[in-house]
Amino acid sequence: MGPVLEFGDRTIRHIYILTICLTVVIAAVLLGFKRPALPSFLIGSAISLSLFWSLEFAVRRLVRPGKSKRTKSLLGFIALGKYTVLGGLLYLLFKMEWMNIYALAGGIALVQGAIIIKAISLIMNIRSNKDPNES
């Protein structure tokens, strides 16, 4: 049997680290070249990371036997609080006229980009460890 493509806690942690590193690098580039786009990009990154975190959190809490009413109410509270904060940040972007739709979209797409990069690295790792005699 060939190598197995594993996706677990370590992979999720790598996606978080990669996303944060990409955020810092891209923010530094924006700071140097296109400063007005920086707030939109950072808020987009926060949206992206919070959506990924809440999805992970919800799946970990809901996909387990014995989930309680307290767990469901906690998930609802987190979702309500998260969207309230994100709505406030978007309102601030519009009110202060800092909105750059391309930078916001780039920040929102950051986690998806990190997932794609991680998947490509896993596939490349599997291919590099493959026995050359196998076809």
Buried (B, 14 or more C-beta within 10 A) or exposed (E): EEEEEEEEEEBBEBBBEBBBEBBEEBBEEBEEEEEEBBBBBBBBBBBBBBBBBBEBBBEEBEEEEEEEEEBEEBBEEBEEEBEEEBEEBBEEBEEEEBBBEEBBEBBBBBBEBBBEBBBEEBEEEBEEEEEEEEE
